[in-house]
Amino acid sequence: MADLKYEPVKHDHEAFLNKASKRKGFKKAYNDLEDEYKLIRQMLAARSESGLTQEAVAKRMGTTKSAVSRLEATGKHAPSITTLKKYAKAVGCALEIKLIPFSRLLK
């Protein structure tokens, strides 16, 4: 089976946010999920850079396309560090997790 080439669908995230932010309750819900959205954007960017489809990533991880799809979606579930490491490795990246003291964030 040939490795399929990933061709991303064009998405103007800023335009999406501008339109969506007009809906009642959107800003709070979006802000509550800020870290998750940030991680997912990084995951999608890494997969795009690697040129892989969800199917190809799944094969490298030893899982299914639907499992990769769930990983790349917000609010579905919280993946384990082990799963995130497998995903990172599959797209040619390393996973880095840091604890940052609030005192450093406030400066």
Backbone as CSV, one residue per row, in Angstrom:
resi,resn,N_x,N_y,N_z,CA_x,CA_y,CA_z,C_x,C_y,C_z
1,MET,0.841,-1.177,0.000,0.000,0.000,0.000,0.889,1.244,0.000
2,ALA,0.614,2.184,-0.866,1.424,3.398,-0.991,1.098,4.382,0.129
3,ASP,2.126,5.129,0.559,1.925,6.198,1.532,1.146,7.318,0.838
4,LEU,-0.003,7.664,1.352,-0.830,8.684,0.730,-0.299,10.072,1.059
5,LYS,-0.373,10.981,0.120,0.104,12.352,0.307,-1.015,13.177,0.930
6,TYR,-0.665,13.903,1.995,-1.633,14.749,2.686,-1.764,16.077,1.958
7,GLU,-2.971,16.448,1.614,-3.239,17.735,0.996,-4.255,18.468,1.861
8,PRO,-3.778,19.431,2.683,-4.674,20.103,3.632,-5.757,20.926,2.944
9,VAL,-6.908,20.978,3.591,-8.008,21.821,3.135,-7.714,23.228,3.636
10,LYS,-7.840,24.207,2.767,-7.563,25.584,3.167,-8.575,26.011,4.229
11,HIS,-8.046,26.654,5.279,-8.890,27.099,6.380,-8.341,28.419,6.898
12,ASP,-9.161,29.451,6.877,-8.768,30.760,7.406,-9.241,30.826,8.849
13,HIS,-8.338,30.449,9.754,-8.707,30.346,11.165,-9.117,31.700,11.739
14,GLU,-8.427,32.743,11.352,-8.756,34.077,11.872,-10.164,34.503,11.446
15,ALA,-10.526,34.265,10.190,-11.875,34.594,9.713,-12.912,33.759,10.450
16,PHE,-12.598,32.476,10.670,-13.505,31.609,11.426,-13.727,32.170,12.825
17,LEU,-12.631,32.544,13.514,-12.753,33.071,14.873,-13.542,34.379,14.910
18,ASN,-13.301,35.256,13.933,-14.033,36.528,13.884,-15.530,36.297,13.761
19,LYS,-15.901,35.373,12.902,-17.327,35.073,12.706,-17.904,34.362,13.930
20,ALA,-17.207,33.370,14.431,-17.702,32.575,15.557,-17.773,33.379,16.842
21,SER,-16.866,34.331,17.021,-16.834,35.092,18.277,-18.073,35.954,18.474
22,LYS,-18.860,36.121,17.431,-20.102,36.890,17.539,-21.227,36.074,18.165
23,ARG,-21.044,34.742,18.225,-22.072,33.884,18.821,-21.992,33.954,20.341
24,LYS,-23.143,33.929,20.963,-23.224,33.994,22.416,-22.509,32.796,23.055
25,GLY,-21.644,33.083,24.009,-20.962,32.048,24.759,-19.720,31.483,24.086
26,PHE,-19.472,31.883,22.828,-18.338,31.311,22.109,-16.998,31.676,22.755
27,LYS,-16.829,32.956,23.073,-15.536,33.404,23.615,-15.150,32.642,24.875
28,LYS,-16.087,32.485,25.794,-15.783,31.774,27.038,-15.437,30.315,26.746
29,ALA,-16.235,29.686,25.913,-15.984,28.279,25.578,-14.635,28.127,24.878
30,TYR,-14.325,29.038,23.969,-13.052,28.969,23.245,-11.884,29.185,24.203
31,ASN,-12.006,30.172,25.071,-10.930,30.447,26.029,-10.722,29.281,26.995
32,ASP,-11.805,28.621,27.372,-11.702,27.462,28.260,-10.923,26.313,27.606
33,LEU,-10.946,26.264,26.279,-10.265,25.194,25.546,-8.986,25.674,24.852
34,GLU,-8.480,26.833,25.253,-7.328,27.439,24.569,-6.129,26.494,24.455
35,ASP,-5.765,25.837,25.551,-4.611,24.933,25.511,-4.835,23.764,24.563
36,GLU,-6.057,23.219,24.561,-6.362,22.108,23.671,-6.272,22.542,22.208
37,TYR,-6.833,23.734,21.910,-6.770,24.238,20.539,-5.330,24.478,20.109
38,LYS,-4.523,24.989,20.994,-3.118,25.243,20.695,-2.398,23.934,20.341
39,LEU,-2.629,22.908,21.158,-1.999,21.611,20.909,-2.466,21.024,19.580
40,ILE,-3.754,21.087,19.319,-4.288,20.527,18.080,-3.737,21.259,16.860
41,ARG,-3.625,22.599,16.938,-3.039,23.348,15.825,-1.600,22.889,15.580
42,GLN,-0.849,22.650,16.660,0.528,22.167,16.515,0.547,20.773,15.896
43,MET,-0.355,19.914,16.327,-0.419,18.555,15.787,-0.740,18.587,14.293
44,LEU,-1.735,19.379,13.915,-2.120,19.456,12.507,-0.995,20.055,11.658
45,ALA,-0.304,21.052,12.204,0.813,21.657,11.473,1.933,20.635,11.279
46,ALA,2.219,19.854,12.322,3.273,18.839,12.229,2.899,17.770,11.205
47,ARG,1.653,17.349,11.208,1.223,16.337,10.235,1.281,16.906,8.826
48,SER,0.875,18.159,8.667,0.922,18.808,7.362,2.366,18.901,6.862
49,GLU,3.280,19.311,7.735,4.690,19.413,7.365,5.279,18.058,6.985
50,SER,4.807,17.019,7.651,5.323,15.679,7.353,4.728,15.127,6.063
51,GLY,3.650,15.759,5.575,3.019,15.321,4.341,2.227,14.037,4.480
52,LEU,1.802,13.716,5.695,1.101,12.453,5.949,-0.404,12.637,6.084
53,THR,-1.137,11.613,5.689,-2.578,11.568,5.919,-2.829,10.992,7.313
54,GLN,-4.064,11.088,7.776,-4.424,10.448,9.041,-4.195,8.943,8.947
55,GLU,-4.483,8.363,7.795,-4.288,6.925,7.611,-2.819,6.547,7.778
56,ALA,-1.924,7.351,7.195,-0.489,7.062,7.276,0.015,7.209,8.717
57,VAL,-0.470,8.239,9.410,-0.082,8.432,10.817,-0.585,7.256,11.647
58,ALA,-1.815,6.856,11.400,-2.391,5.726,12.139,-1.560,4.463,11.944
59,LYS,-1.142,4.216,10.712,-0.334,3.028,10.423,0.975,3.082,11.199
60,ARG,1.612,4.257,11.219,2.874,4.407,11.942,2.696,4.249,13.447
61,MET,1.517,4.640,13.942,1.235,4.536,15.378,0.733,3.153,15.766
62,GLY,0.308,2.371,14.790,-0.284,1.073,15.084,-1.702,1.202,15.596
63,THR,-2.442,2.147,15.015,-3.821,2.380,15.440,-4.686,2.603,14.201
64,THR,-5.869,3.155,14.393,-6.802,3.372,13.296,-6.900,4.847,12.928
65,LYS,-7.382,5.104,11.711,-7.605,6.484,11.268,-8.577,7.188,12.199
66,SER,-9.614,6.476,12.646,-10.592,7.122,13.527,-9.966,7.530,14.865
67,ALA,-8.991,6.750,15.340,-8.299,7.120,16.582,-7.479,8.388,16.371
68,VAL,-6.826,8.503,15.217,-6.061,9.713,14.917,-7.005,10.895,14.760
69,SER,-8.136,10.670,14.129,-9.137,11.727,13.974,-9.600,12.243,15.341
70,ARG,-9.829,11.339,16.275,-10.227,11.749,17.636,-9.115,12.544,18.316
71,LEU,-7.864,12.132,18.098,-6.731,12.866,18.676,-6.688,14.296,18.174
72,GLU,-7.037,14.483,16.899,-6.948,15.794,16.270,-8.222,16.619,16.442
73,ALA,-9.114,16.175,17.293,-10.364,16.894,17.558,-10.360,17.405,18.994
74,THR,-11.017,18.525,19.204,-11.088,19.120,20.534,-12.275,18.580,21.308
75,GLY,-12.065,18.348,22.588,-13.159,18.017,23.481,-13.652,16.592,23.431
76,LYS,-13.099,15.762,22.565,-13.570,14.385,22.479,-13.058,13.545,23.640
77,HIS,-11.779,13.662,23.935,-11.192,12.937,25.054,-9.809,13.514,25.350
78,ALA,-9.227,13.121,26.442,-7.886,13.570,26.817,-6.902,12.431,26.550
79,PRO,-6.052,12.577,25.537,-5.115,11.502,25.226,-4.022,11.382,26.279
80,SER,-3.471,10.193,26.418,-2.381,9.964,27.361,-1.087,10.539,26.796
81,ILE,-0.120,10.725,27.649,1.197,11.194,27.212,1.809,10.169,26.265
82,THR,1.621,8.894,26.558,2.139,7.838,25.690,1.573,7.972,24.279
83,THR,0.278,8.227,24.160,-0.359,8.384,22.852,0.179,9.620,22.138
84,LEU,0.336,10.713,22.874,0.877,11.929,22.264,2.314,11.712,21.787
85,LYS,3.098,10.939,22.536,4.467,10.617,22.118,4.450,9.800,20.828
86,LYS,3.545,8.835,20.730,3.434,8.014,19.523,3.060,8.876,18.317
87,TYR,2.116,9.797,18.523,1.702,10.699,17.444,2.882,11.553,17.007
88,ALA,3.573,12.141,17.994,4.720,13.006,17.686,5.761,12.239,16.875
89,LYS,6.079,11.044,17.304,7.076,10.232,16.601,6.609,9.915,15.176
90,ALA,5.324,9.611,15.025,4.772,9.268,13.708,4.892,10.419,12.719
91,VAL,4.821,11.665,13.199,4.912,12.827,12.303,6.311,13.443,12.320
92,GLY,7.270,12.725,12.914,8.658,13.171,12.879,8.998,14.255,13.877
93,CYS,8.341,14.218,15.030,8.573,15.233,16.064,8.856,14.573,17.411
94,ALA,9.282,15.383,18.356,9.415,14.953,19.746,8.357,15.701,20.548
95,LEU,7.901,15.104,21.611,6.913,15.735,22.483,7.638,16.383,23.649
96,GLU,7.315,17.642,23.919,7.893,18.355,25.057,6.747,18.872,25.923
97,ILE,6.797,18.541,27.203,5.781,19.000,28.145,6.503,19.742,29.256
98,LYS,6.017,20.925,29.597,6.683,21.729,30.617,5.671,22.206,31.654
99,LEU,6.156,22.320,32.877,5.407,22.993,33.930,6.065,24.359,34.099
100,ILE,5.273,25.411,33.977,5.798,26.768,34.079,5.162,27.449,35.280
101,PRO,5.976,27.913,36.244,5.404,28.586,37.414,4.577,29.803,37.001
102,PHE,3.438,29.982,37.647,2.587,31.131,37.346,3.358,32.437,37.492
103,SER,4.288,32.483,38.443,5.047,33.709,38.668,5.820,34.106,37.397
104,ARG,6.274,33.147,36.611,6.976,33.454,35.359,5.999,33.871,34.267
105,LEU,4.793,33.375,34.314,3.800,33.736,33.302,3.293,35.156,33.490
106,LEU,3.258,35.618,34.720,2.699,36.922,35.039,3.648,38.074,34.750
107,LYS,4.915,37.773,34.468,5.913,38.834,34.215,5.833,39.346,32.817
